[in-house]
């Protein structure tokens, strides 16, 4: 009788083992930055890995691999044609992307990049201290990267923009007065400021900040919709248990404190491209306290 029971136990264990879901490893390709020294997207990569790791028990193992180095224009062209399976790119929301792309509707950086301060040339610092209205601000041209959503937003608000294809050239050109302002998310500024102090004439404007809604999401081709649904679940779980906020603070808190937002005037701009976006993402948005203008 004991031998029979032992056999039953072994059979039951085997049945339970083989009834567990078996998942294939999901290979996820993330966009590598434009240059080897560009560290702006380390948080994005670590957060993507956190979302996948958080859902590993329910969705299976994963493997993250980098793409070739590329700018956003090239990345969007690849997404459009679905040239790389499960290719994931963080992009600012634009309605036009909905034709071929899908996205995980959770704001990757909690909207912090919408708060912006500006690099400029040392020669302009005194003049920029006099800026008190949007009309004053519109007198100054802004440099943006080619393919960045910021260019469309700034143009729509009346700014003259200069679009540059290479990220590093933006720092050299603003220092050389080729355009007046190169505005960056407050989460990006500290690392970029310290990395370009050797540029003659390069400086950071200290008196004002600009804000426009700029939610950024993980995007993929519509064929990657199941993967993006998994990423969304992982992000929300990580937010609920606090691990997302810990990662966010590790990467961004020092830079946020460095720019001293409470000592700056705030100019609010419109982003008409995000007006029709499902507002549910706003519950995760960071709200800073600034001097109002």
C-alpha positions as CSV (number, residue, x, y, z in Angstrom):
1,X,0.0,0.0,0.0
2,X,2.9,2.4,0.9
3,X,4.5,1.6,-2.5
4,X,1.3,2.5,-4.3
5,X,1.0,5.8,-2.4
6,X,4.6,6.6,-3.2
7,X,4.0,6.0,-6.9
8,X,0.9,8.2,-6.7
9,X,2.9,11.1,-5.2
10,X,5.6,10.8,-7.8
11,X,2.9,10.8,-10.6
12,X,1.1,13.8,-9.0
13,X,4.4,15.8,-8.8
14,X,5.1,15.0,-12.4
15,X,1.7,16.0,-13.5
16,X,2.0,19.4,-11.7
17,X,5.4,20.0,-13.1
18,X,4.4,19.4,-16.7
19,X,1.1,21.4,-16.3
20,X,3.1,24.6,-15.6
21,X,3.1,27.0,-18.6
22,X,6.3,26.8,-20.6
23,X,7.4,30.1,-22.2
24,X,9.9,30.7,-24.9
25,X,12.5,33.3,-24.1
26,X,11.5,36.7,-25.5
27,X,14.2,38.6,-27.3
28,X,13.8,42.4,-27.0
29,X,16.0,44.8,-29.0
30,X,16.4,48.3,-27.6
31,X,17.7,51.3,-29.4
32,X,21.4,52.1,-28.8
33,X,22.2,55.8,-28.5
34,X,23.7,57.9,-31.2
35,X,27.3,57.7,-29.8
36,X,29.2,55.5,-27.4
37,X,29.6,58.3,-24.9
38,X,25.8,59.1,-24.8
39,X,24.5,57.9,-21.4
40,X,21.1,59.7,-21.5
41,X,19.2,56.5,-21.9
42,X,20.7,54.3,-19.1
43,X,17.5,54.9,-17.0
44,X,15.3,53.8,-20.0
45,X,17.2,50.6,-20.4
46,X,17.2,49.8,-16.6
47,X,13.5,50.5,-16.4
48,X,12.7,48.3,-19.4
49,X,14.7,45.5,-17.8
50,X,12.8,46.1,-14.5
51,X,9.4,45.8,-16.3
52,X,10.5,42.6,-18.0
53,X,12.0,41.1,-14.8
54,X,8.8,42.0,-12.8
55,X,6.7,40.0,-15.3
56,X,9.2,37.1,-15.7
57,X,7.1,34.6,-13.6
58,X,3.9,35.3,-15.6
59,X,5.4,35.9,-19.1
60,X,8.6,34.0,-19.1
61,X,12.3,34.8,-19.5
62,X,13.7,37.5,-21.7
63,X,16.9,38.6,-23.4
64,X,17.7,42.3,-23.9
65,X,20.1,43.1,-26.8
66,X,21.2,46.5,-28.2
67,X,20.6,47.7,-31.7
68,X,23.3,49.4,-33.7
69,X,23.9,53.0,-32.7
70,X,21.3,55.2,-34.3
71,X,19.4,58.5,-34.0
72,X,15.6,58.7,-33.6
73,X,14.9,59.3,-37.3
74,X,16.6,56.0,-38.2
75,X,14.9,54.2,-35.3
76,X,11.4,55.4,-36.4
77,X,12.1,54.2,-39.9
78,X,13.0,50.8,-38.7
79,X,9.9,50.7,-36.5
80,X,7.7,51.8,-39.4
81,X,8.8,48.8,-41.5
82,X,9.1,46.4,-38.6
83,X,12.6,45.6,-39.7
84,X,13.7,44.3,-36.3
85,X,11.4,42.0,-34.3
86,X,10.4,43.3,-30.9
87,X,12.3,46.6,-31.4
88,X,11.5,49.0,-28.5
89,X,12.2,52.7,-28.6
90,X,11.2,55.4,-26.2
91,X,9.5,58.3,-28.0
92,X,7.5,61.4,-27.1
93,X,3.9,60.9,-28.0
94,X,2.7,62.0,-31.4
95,X,-0.7,61.1,-32.9
96,X,0.9,60.2,-36.3
97,X,2.7,57.3,-34.6
98,X,-0.6,55.4,-34.1
99,X,-0.7,54.4,-37.8
100,X,2.0,51.7,-37.5
101,X,3.2,51.8,-33.9
102,X,1.8,50.5,-30.6
103,X,2.9,51.8,-27.2
104,X,2.8,51.0,-23.5
105,X,0.7,53.9,-22.1
106,X,2.9,54.6,-19.0
107,X,5.1,57.7,-19.0
108,X,8.6,56.3,-18.9
109,X,10.3,59.2,-17.1
110,X,7.1,60.3,-15.2
111,X,7.0,63.4,-17.4
112,X,10.0,65.1,-15.8
113,X,11.6,65.9,-19.2
114,X,8.7,68.4,-19.9
115,X,10.4,70.7,-17.3
116,X,13.3,72.2,-19.3
117,X,16.2,74.6,-18.6
118,X,18.5,75.9,-21.3
119,X,22.2,75.8,-22.2
120,X,23.4,78.9,-23.9
121,X,26.5,80.9,-24.6
122,X,28.2,82.9,-21.9
123,X,27.7,86.0,-24.0
124,X,23.9,85.8,-23.7
125,X,23.6,85.3,-20.0
126,X,23.0,88.9,-19.0
127,X,20.4,89.4,-21.7
128,X,18.6,86.3,-20.8
129,X,18.2,87.5,-17.2
130,X,15.8,90.1,-18.5
131,X,13.4,87.6,-19.9
132,X,10.1,88.0,-18.1
133,X,7.4,87.1,-20.7
134,X,6.8,84.6,-23.5
135,X,7.2,87.5,-26.0
136,X,10.7,88.1,-24.5
137,X,11.5,84.4,-24.8
138,X,10.4,84.2,-28.4
139,X,13.2,86.5,-29.5
140,X,15.7,83.6,-28.9
141,X,16.2,80.8,-31.3
142,X,16.4,77.2,-30.1
143,X,18.5,74.2,-31.3
144,X,16.9,70.7,-31.4
145,X,17.9,67.3,-32.6
146,X,16.7,66.1,-36.0
147,X,13.5,64.1,-35.5
148,X,12.8,65.3,-32.0
149,X,9.2,66.1,-31.1
150,X,10.4,69.3,-29.3
151,X,11.0,70.9,-32.7
152,X,7.3,70.6,-33.7
153,X,6.2,71.8,-30.3
154,X,8.5,74.8,-30.2
155,X,7.6,75.8,-33.7
156,X,3.9,75.6,-32.9
157,X,4.5,78.0,-30.0
158,X,6.2,80.5,-32.3
159,X,9.9,79.8,-31.8
160,X,12.5,79.8,-34.5
161,X,14.3,76.4,-34.3
162,X,17.5,75.1,-35.8
163,X,17.4,71.3,-36.4
164,X,20.7,69.4,-36.1
165,X,21.3,65.8,-36.9
166,X,24.1,65.0,-34.5
167,X,23.5,65.3,-30.7
168,X,27.0,66.4,-29.8
169,X,27.0,69.2,-32.3
170,X,24.1,70.9,-30.4
171,X,26.4,71.7,-27.5
172,X,29.2,73.1,-29.7
173,X,26.8,75.2,-31.7
174,X,25.0,76.8,-28.8
175,X,28.3,77.6,-27.2
176,X,29.4,79.3,-30.5
177,X,26.1,81.3,-30.8
178,X,24.9,79.4,-33.9
179,X,21.6,79.5,-32.1
180,X,20.6,81.0,-28.7
181,X,19.2,78.2,-26.5
182,X,19.5,74.4,-26.3
183,X,16.9,73.4,-23.7
184,X,17.1,70.1,-21.9
185,X,14.9,68.1,-19.5
186,X,15.9,68.9,-15.9
187,X,16.7,65.2,-15.4
188,X,19.3,65.4,-18.2
189,X,21.1,68.7,-17.4
190,X,23.7,67.8,-14.7
191,X,25.4,65.0,-16.6
192,X,25.4,67.1,-19.8
193,X,26.6,70.2,-18.1
194,X,29.6,68.5,-16.5
195,X,30.5,66.6,-19.7
196,X,30.8,69.8,-21.8
197,X,32.5,72.3,-19.4
198,X,35.5,72.2,-21.7
199,X,33.6,74.0,-24.4
200,X,34.6,77.6,-24.7
201,X,31.6,79.9,-24.1
202,X,29.3,77.1,-22.9
203,X,27.0,77.9,-20.0
204,X,23.7,77.2,-18.3
205,X,21.0,79.8,-18.1
206,X,19.9,80.3,-14.4
207,X,16.8,82.5,-14.3
208,X,13.9,80.6,-16.1
209,X,12.5,77.2,-17.0
210,X,10.1,76.1,-19.7
211,X,7.4,73.5,-19.3
212,X,5.3,71.7,-21.9
213,X,3.6,68.3,-21.5
214,X,6.0,65.8,-23.0
215,X,4.9,62.2,-22.1
216,X,7.3,59.6,-23.4
217,X,6.4,56.0,-23.9
218,X,8.0,52.7,-25.0
219,X,7.0,52.2,-28.6
220,X,7.1,49.2,-30.9
221,X,5.6,48.1,-34.1
222,X,1.9,46.9,-33.8
223,X,3.2,43.4,-34.3
224,X,4.9,43.8,-30.9
225,X,1.6,44.7,-29.1
226,X,1.7,41.6,-26.8
227,X,5.3,42.6,-25.6
228,X,4.2,46.2,-25.0
229,X,1.2,44.9,-23.0
230,X,3.7,43.0,-20.8
231,X,5.9,46.0,-20.4
232,X,2.9,48.2,-19.4
233,X,2.0,45.6,-16.7
234,X,5.5,45.5,-15.5
235,X,5.8,49.2,-15.2
236,X,2.6,49.6,-13.3
237,X,3.6,46.8,-10.8
238,X,7.0,48.5,-10.4
239,X,5.3,51.8,-9.7
240,X,2.9,50.3,-7.2
241,X,5.7,48.6,-5.2
242,X,8.0,51.6,-5.4
243,X,10.9,50.1,-7.3
244,X,10.3,52.3,-10.3
245,X,10.4,55.5,-8.1
246,X,13.7,54.3,-6.5
247,X,15.3,53.8,-9.9
248,X,13.9,57.2,-11.1
249,X,15.4,59.0,-8.1
250,X,18.8,57.2,-8.4
251,X,19.2,58.5,-11.9
252,X,17.4,61.9,-11.8
253,X,17.2,63.4,-8.3
254,X,20.6,64.9,-8.2
255,X,20.1,66.7,-11.6
256,X,16.6,67.9,-10.5
257,X,18.1,69.5,-7.4
258,X,21.0,71.0,-9.3
259,X,18.8,73.2,-11.5
260,X,17.1,74.9,-8.5
261,X,13.6,75.1,-10.0
262,X,12.2,77.0,-7.1
263,X,14.5,79.9,-8.0
264,X,13.3,80.1,-11.7
265,X,10.5,81.7,-13.5
266,X,8.3,79.2,-15.3
267,X,7.0,79.7,-18.9
268,X,4.3,77.2,-19.8
269,X,3.9,76.2,-23.5
270,X,1.2,74.2,-25.2
271,X,1.7,70.8,-26.7
272,X,-1.2,70.3,-29.1
273,X,0.2,67.0,-30.2
274,X,-0.7,65.5,-26.8
275,X,-4.1,67.0,-26.4
276,X,-6.0,63.9,-27.7
277,X,-3.9,61.5,-25.7
278,X,-5.8,59.3,-23.1
279,X,-5.4,61.3,-19.9
280,X,-5.0,58.2,-17.7
281,X,-1.2,58.6,-17.9
282,X,-1.4,61.9,-15.9
283,X,-1.8,60.0,-12.6
284,X,1.9,59.1,-12.9
285,X,3.2,62.6,-13.8
286,X,5.7,64.4,-11.6
287,X,4.6,67.9,-10.6
288,X,7.3,70.4,-9.7
289,X,6.9,73.5,-7.6
290,X,8.3,76.6,-9.5
291,X,8.0,80.4,-9.4
292,X,5.0,81.2,-11.7
293,X,5.2,83.7,-14.6
